Amino acid sequence: MVVADLGCSSGSNTLRFVSEVIGIIARHCKELDRRHDRPPQLQFFLNDLPGNDFNNLFQLIEQFNKSTARKHKGEAESGALPPSYITGLPGSYYTRIFPSESVYLFHSLFCLQWRSQAPEQLKGTKKTCLDIYITKTMSPSMVKLFQQQFQKDFSLFLKLRYEELVSGGQMVLAFIGRKHEDVLTGESNHLYGLLAQSLKSLVDEGLVEKEKLESFYLPMYSPSVGEVEAIVKQVGLFNMNHVKVFETNWDPYDDSESDVVHNSIRSGENVAKCLRAVMEPLVASQFGEAILDKLFQEYARRVAKHLENEKTKHAVLVLSLKKPIHV
């Protein structure tokens, strides 16, 4: 069985997903108790853009294999533990990356809010304000361009994966979205709005050229459930098994369900570190590396101030799709 994690990044969370799949298959084989049948062999492909730190990921694999053997010792002794093989696969998931009908399961976590590019039509467009993502002050025509880019990219993603999945193959996708249909109410609008404000403050200090900020847009879009369902229906290739929205705190270290942030300064720093890990290459390519420390210090301060007044959360969309079985 071929299993692929799209947008895997370089941390240990990727291998947690691999561990889950191995454990599920192992338990299933043990429950079947087919003593004379060998479990399926699992081939994992960890996919991300070529600039991803695959070396760091590969260095984690040896220790992962040892911990997997310890964790599933009982299944291994009973012959139910599936042999697994892990490899890296650089490339954009907005292109074909697998042979036709070769993959059983696609997984992607916190990646599909990224677009293949910022809307092409925004290049050369004069900003009325220095926004980098959708805000209430952005013109409706510009907002529409972000929506159309998502529609184009997500439709392409579905068509590509349909070609690569086996009959009956499935996808489990989780990505940042929004709770409400109104595009101007998205939680991501606040998150990236604070980043835009931080960049503006560096423009005022003379550390960032205004012209560079005027031409900078984030290649992002956080869709609603309605938008996602509409595109899946329009493309018409998959059966939707499950769709759900849940919330998670901006601060990845805050597991509380209360509506109060107990240490806004610390949470602001945590949010800034998390966003910097994701955004640093993009920001550095546009504005240079010299501003990064100053920028994210300012961003942490602004996030902390925001969280003092309102504990904002990410809306996460979870989607399970199945390719129909060909008769």
N, C-alpha and C positions, 0 to 999 in steps of 0.2 A: 504494500500500500504506500502510495506517495502522498505525503502531507506537506503543505507549504505554509510558512508564516510570512505574510507580506508586510514589509515595513518593520522588520524585526528589531532594528537598532542594534546596540552592542552590549546591552546589559543582561543581567541574569534573568530578568522577567521572561525573556524569550525561551529560556530553558525550562522555566516553570510550566510554560504551555506544553513543551515537548514531554515533560514528566507526566503531565495530566493525561495526554494521549496514550503514552506507554502504559500508565496505570489502568486506564479504562479498558484497553485491549487485553491486558494481562488478566484483569478480573473477569472479563467476559470469557476468555479462553478457559480459565479455571472453573468457572461456573458450568461451562459446557462439558467439562471433564472428558474431553476427547483425548485420551491418553496416547492414542496411536497417530493423532494428527498433529503436525507441527503448527505452531502459531504463525500468523502472517509476518513477513519481514517488513519493517517500517523504514522507509527512506524519507528523512526530513530535509527539506530545503529551506534555508533561512535567507530570505530575500530583503534587500534594501538597495538604496542607490550606491553607485560605485565608491562614493566618498565615505561610506560607513566604515567604522573601525571593526572590520571582520577579524583582524588579528586578536583583538581583545576577546571577541566572542569565541574564537577557536581555543584560546588559552583556558577558557572556562570548561571546555568539553571534557577533558580528561578527568577533572574532579567530579563533574556531573555524572560521568559513566560509573565512577566508583560509588557515588552516593545512590545512584539508581540500583546498582547491584545489591547494596545493603538494604535499601528500602523494600525491594521486591524479592528478598531472599526466598520466601516461601513459594512464590510463583516460579522462580528460577528452578528450584528443586523439583517442582511438579512438572516442569517443562512447558509452563504456560507463559513464561516471559518472552515477549517477541524480540527477536534481534533487531536492533535499531542502528541506523547509519545517518550521520548528520553532515551536511555540507552547506557551504555558502553559495548564494546566487545573486551576484550584483546585477542591477537593472531596474528600470522603472516599471511599476505595475500598470502604468498606462500604455504599455507595449506588450506584445506577446512574449512570454518568457518560458513557456513550456510547450512540449509537443501536444498535438491534438489528443484529447481524451486520455490523459495520462495521470491526472491528479484526482485523488479521492476526497480530500478535505483541504479547503483554503481557510486560513484564519488571519485576521488582521485586527490589531488593537491600537486605538488612538492614532490612526494614520489617515483615514479617508476624509478627514476635514481638510487635508492638504490638497490643493489643486495642482494640476500639471504645470500651471503658470498663472500669474496674475492676468486678469482679462487684457487681451492684446489691445483692445480699443482704448484702454486707459492711458496708453503711452502717448505722450504729447498733449493729454487733456489738462487744461489749466484747473488747478484745484481752487475752489472758493475758500477752503479751509484746509489745514494741514493734516487731514485724516489719512490713515493707512489701512483702515478697514471700515466696515459699515457703521455709520452713526446717524443720529436723528438729523444732523445738519447736512448730510450727504444728499446730493440731488437724486431723485427717483431714477433717473436714467442711468446713473452710475451704480446704484444699488442693483438695478436690473442686470447690469453686466456681470456682477458677482454671481447672481443667481443663474444666469445663462451659462457661465463657465462651469458651475457645479453640474448643471443638467448635462452638458456636453461630456464632462469627464466621467461622471458616474455611469452614464449610459455606455460609454466606451468601456469602462471597467467591467461592467456586467457582460457585455458582448465578448470581451476577451476571455474572461474566466469561463464562460459557457463553452467556448471552443476547447478549453484546456481540461475541463472536468470530464470524468467518466460519466456514463449514464447512471443517474441516481446519486451522483456526487453532491457534496454539500459545502456551503460557506457559512462561517460564523464571523460576523463583522461587528466590531464595537468602535464607535468614534464619537467625537465631540459634536453635539447638535444643539438644538434649543427646544425648550418646552412648549413654546407657543408658536402659532402659525405666523404671527406678525414678525416680519424679518427685523424690525427695528427694536424688538424687545429681547433679542438674544443675549445670553449671558456672556458670550464671547465678545460682544460689542464693548462691554465694560472692561474686560481683560485687556484687549488690544487698544481700547481707547486710552487707558492709562499709560500704555507704552508710547502711544502717539504724543500724549502730553509730556512725557519724559523727554522724548526726542525734541519737542518744541522748546523745552527749557534749555536744552543744549544749543539750539539755534540761537536763542536769546543771549546765551553766554559766549557766542562766537565759536563754539567747539564743533558745530555741525553746519555745513553749508545749507542754506535754505533751499537752494535749487535741488540738492540731493534728496531732501525730504519731500519736495513737491513731486518728484518723480517716483516715489517709493510707495508701493502697495503690497500688502501681504497676500501671497497666493493661498488664501484660506477661504473656507465657507462652512458655516455650521448650519446644516439644514434642519428642518422640522420633520416629524414623522410623516406628515402629510406629503411633503415634497418627495421624501424617499419612496413612499408607497406609490406615488403617482408615476415616478420614473420606472420602478420595477414593473408596474402594470403596463406602461407604455412600451417598454422594451419587450415584454411578453415572453421571456425565456425561462423564468424561474417560478417555482411555487414558493410562496412565503410561508414558512412554518411558524415563525415567531417574530414579533417586534415589540420592543419595550423601551421605555425611557426611565432611567434612574439618575439620581443626583450624587455627586461626590464633591467634597469641599475643595475649594481652590488650593488650600494648603494640604499637600499630600500626606503630611504627618499628623493631621488633625482628623481623628476617627470619630469625634463626637457628633451626635445628632442634634445638639442644641443649636439655637439660633444666635448664640453669643460667641464671639472670639475672645478667649481669655487672655491671650498675649498677642496683640495685633502687630507689634514690632517684629516678634519672632516669626509670626505667620507671614508677614510681608516679606521678610528675608527668604523664607522657604519658597514662597510663590515665585519670587524673583530668580532664585537659583534654578527652580524647575523650568521656568520659561527661558532662562538663559541657555540651559542645556539644549533646548529645542531650537531656539532662534539665533544662537550666536553666529553660526556660519553665514546665515542670510543677512544679518545686520552688519557683520564685519565686511562682507563683500560690497555692501552699499556705502558704508560710512567709515570703514577702516577699523582696525583692532584697537587703536589708541583710546577710543571713547567707551569701550565696553564696560570697564569697571565703574566709571562715573555714571554711565547710563543706567545700569542695573541697580546701583545704589539709590539713584533718584527714583527708579521704578519701585524698589522695595519700600521707600518712604511713602510714595503715593498709594501703593496697595494697602499699606498699614493704615493710612488715614481713611481709605475707603472702607476697610473692614471694621473700623471703629464704629461706623454708622450703619453698615449693612453686611451681614455674613452672606456673601454671594457664593453660589455653587455652580459647578459645571453640570450641564445636562448631557448625559451619555446615552446614545442610541445603540441598542443591541439588536442585531438583525440576523435571523437564521433563514437561509435560502437553500432550496434543493433543486437540482436539475432533474426534470422529469425522466423517468425510466423509459427508454425506447423499447417498444414491443416489436 
